[in-house]
Amino acid sequence: MILRMRYINRWGLMRNTRNESLSEHSLDVAILAHALCILRNKHYGGTLNPEKAAVLALFHDASEIITGDLPTPVKYNNPQIHTAYKDLEGIAKDNLLSLLPEDLRGEYAPLLHEEADPYLLQILKAADKLSALVKCLEEEKAGNTEFSKAKLAQTKALEEMNLPEVNEFLKDYIPSFELTLDEQN
């Protein structure tokens, strides 16, 4: 069931030059979360586990296999909808766990329910937003201005997190996503 992430498309209310599957997004978030942990550990005295962050990221949106990707403007437009959706996500996660043999559920429950150090969960959230920002940059680079406001919103949210490793990533690494392959050499 978890491999069905490849069939869930993100950004459903937006015109996309290229669709992004939940599977692609989850891999991107895993790579970004891993990188943010390494930056934290190497440059800011952290002791985060990059591998744990990457694995958490692989499963962070798994409930969307059942719920689909509810667009952000809908999800956060109304507190009742947001609460109801969080409840639905919890049910979907429990449903996914119920598909496993009972002796394996305990291994996956912390991944699906994102049970981890609070700072690691902040890193995961930042990586999720960075992935969205990268998508916005890619769409803009392809001439799609539909993602311009989303880019500004993601950038603002990331800056407001005020995490040094995220600020470093925004300053030193995000500009490379606006380059062509030839320009990156």
N, C-alpha and C positions, 0 to 999 in steps of 0.2 A: 504494500500500500504506500509506503513512504516514497517509493520510486515514481509514484504518480505525480510528484511535484513537477515533473517535466511538462505536464499537461495543463498546469494552472498558469495563465498569463497574468502579469502584473500591469498596473497603470490602465485599467479597463476603461476609464472615462476619458483618457487622453488619446489623441491621434499619435501613433507611434510610427517612426520610420522603420523600426525593427522591433518586433515583439520580444519581450524578456520573460522567460519562464521563471517560475518560483525556484526551480532547481538551479538555474544560472545565478539568480539573485542570492540564494543560500550559499553557493560556492564563493561568490564575490564577498559576501559578508564574512565568511570564514577566513578568507585570505586577509581581509582588512582587519578583522579582530585580532588575528595572529600578529600582524604587523604592528598594530597599536600596542599590544602587550610587550612586544620586543622593544619598541620605542620607550615605553614606560620603564621597563626594566633597565635598559642600557643608558638612558639619558636622564631619568628622573628617580632613580633609586627604588624602583618598584620590585615586587617579588611575584608578579602575576604568572600564571601558567598559560602560555600561549596555545599549547595544544588543547587544553580544556576549553579555552575561548573559541578555538576553531570548531571543535566538536559541538559545543553549544550553538554556535552560529549555524551549523548544518541543519539543526533541528528547530531553530527559533521560530519559523513560520510553518511548521509541519501541520498545524491545525487547519491551515488554509486548504489542505488537500480535501477536507470535508466542507469547510465553510466557504471556500473561494476567497479571493482577495477583495475585501471590502475597501473601496476607495477611501483615502484619508479624509476628503471633505465630508463624506457621509459618516465615517466612523467617529469623527471628533466634532461634528456639527451640533450634537445634542448630548447632554450628559446621560440621558436615559438610554439612548442608542448605544453610546460607548459602554455603559455598564452591561447592557444586555449582550453586546457583542463579546465583551470579556467573559461573561458567563458561558456564552456559546462556545468560545474558544476552549474554555476549561472542559466542557462536555466533549468537544471534539478530541482534545488531547487524551481524555480518559477512554474514549472510544478507540483511538489508535492503540493505546496501551492494552486494551482488552483483546486485541487481535494477536497479541504475543502469548506464548506459553507463560503460565504463571511464574515460573522460576526465572524468567528473563525480565519481567515487568519492572522489578526493582532497579535493574541496570539502566533502563530507559526513562523511568519516571523523572529523575532529576534533570535529564536533558529536555524532555518535552515540557516540563513545568518550570524550566529555567531556575533551578535551585542552585545558587552559587553565591559567592562573595558579592556583596552589593557593588563594589567597585568594578568587578569583572562584568556585572550586568550593565553598568554604565558604559563600559567599553563596547559591549555587544550592541547597545543602543546607538552609540556613536558610529560603529561600523555599519549598522543598518542605514543610518542617515548618510554616511559617506557613499555607500553603494547607490543610494537614491540620487545623490549629487552627481556621481559619475554618470549615471543614466541620463540625467538632465544635460550634462555637458556633451555627451555623445549625441543626443537628439539635437541640441543646438548646432553642433558641428556639422550635422547632416542637413542643416537649414530649417529645422523644425522649431519655430519660436514658441510653440505651445507649452514648452517646458520652462520658459523664462521665469515665470513667477514661482514655480516649484523650486527652481535652482536658488532663487533668492531666499525662499523659506527654509530650505535645507541648510544653506550656508549660515543663515541667522541662527537656526536651532543649534547647529554645531558650535558656533562661536559662543552662544549662551551657555553651553555645557562647561566652558572654561576649564577644559582638561588640557594640560600642557602637551601631551602626546597628540591630541587631536589638533591643537593649534599648530604644532610643528608639521603635522601631515598636511593641513590646509596650506601652510606657507611653502613647504618644501616639495611636496609631492603632487598635490592636486594640479598645479600648473602643467605638469607633464601630460595630463589627460586631455589637454587642449591642443597638443602637438600631433602632427602626423607621424607615421612610423619613421619616415626619413629624417624628420626633425629631432627625433629622440636619440639619434646616434651621436 
